Amino acid sequence: MKAAELIRQLTDISKRKLDLLERIEAFTLKQGECIKSGRLEEAEGIIEEKQKLMDAVDKLDSDFADCSVRLKNLLNISSFESLPGFNIPGTKELKDLVGKIYALLGKIKKADDENTALIKNELEQTGRNISHANTFKKASKAYGSVKPVNSSYFFDKKN
């Protein structure tokens, strides 16, 4: 296989990955909105959809790695940094796509970190509410009504 064909394959894989990452970013932003408004069940569904997309991205990453190894072996290079010296058509487009992918991954990570912080805050608040409820239960039991004491009667029969 020629180097230009491998570059074209890498470019196609990168385009598909960029598309999937854009969809993941949209889901991540929607997930944040759901968390902020307390719609946690909906957020859970979004997470499941994101996981399906991330699995597809993982498959594309595997294909990209295979193709890049073949290209490196064909050109006898150890890194893509020396790729521009070969003047292969499509190299610039591939480099631009990879740059966009890295930038988008950074945005997704930032949004995901914010969502994680929101969820942790929600869990802490729920924990505090449960703790308060347990404290009030103990207090109400302590000051609740006193059960009546049954008096005992002893009968002494002496004959």
Secondary structure, DSSP 8 states (H G I E B T S, - for coil): --HHHHHHHHHHHHHHHHHHHHHHHHHHHHHHHHHHTT-HHHHHHHHHHHHHHHHHHHHHHHHHHHHHHHHHHHHT-S-GGGGGGG--TTHHHHHHHHHHHHHHHHHHHHHHHHHHHHHHHHHHHHHHHHHHHHHHHHHHHHTS---------------
